[in-house]
């Protein structure tokens, strides 16, 4: 079986990459998990996963005649991780449409694909992960503007047939306030609230240490919340060949 999830937010600063790796590590307890940094323009997953010094990244794969995707896959923290480079020249040279083949290839040998998506939907490379995914996990801060941005992600995803797995409220400082926000979200968002993740100094420490949160501080409250979110994600049984064919034939869309 294989299912691809896009982890998206609609705005920067929500902790999307932290969430992607935390969900990946939690899901890896029961599944083979592959995490792909699909934010080819503003990648930072490699810093969170201790991969800043690797030789081959997704940028090297997405160029014409580029490296095989296997060269950009690294075993880290119980997952397979495909980091993306951070250089402007690498982003300019890569063809985002090639991401379809990358995901199709990796789908043959994993259960769960997590696509760490761009913060906004401002370019074709940014929206493609949302279109490729079976479902999207929307990461939100508990504010009305963040809800608005998240709703744009949902609207775009569903217009291309991508389902909504649910929402993760991250960096929560006031549990009572987030309850009110979550109630509003329930009126407009598809899928459940997967978790309410408290604001955490340990998450910031993990980023500075180059480690995922669940590796750096597995017993903290934020880590436990992400494990709860993963428990609520039921991975659907998709045939790898059918999934790969769908990825390869996906239309590269224009941004909304």
Secondary structure, DSSP 8 states (H G I E B T S, - for coil): --EEEEEE-SSSSS-HHHHHHHHHHHHTTTS-EEEEE--SSS--HHHHTT-TT-S--HHHHSSTT---GGGG-EEETTEEEE-----HHHHHH--GGGHHHHHHHHHTT-SEEEEE--SS--SHHHHHHHHH-SEEEEEEESSHHHHHHHHHHHHHHHHTT-EEEEEEEEEES-HHHHHHHHHHHHHH-SSEEEEEEE--HHHHHHHHHTS-HHHH-TTSHHHHHHHHHHHT-------HHHHHHHHHH-------
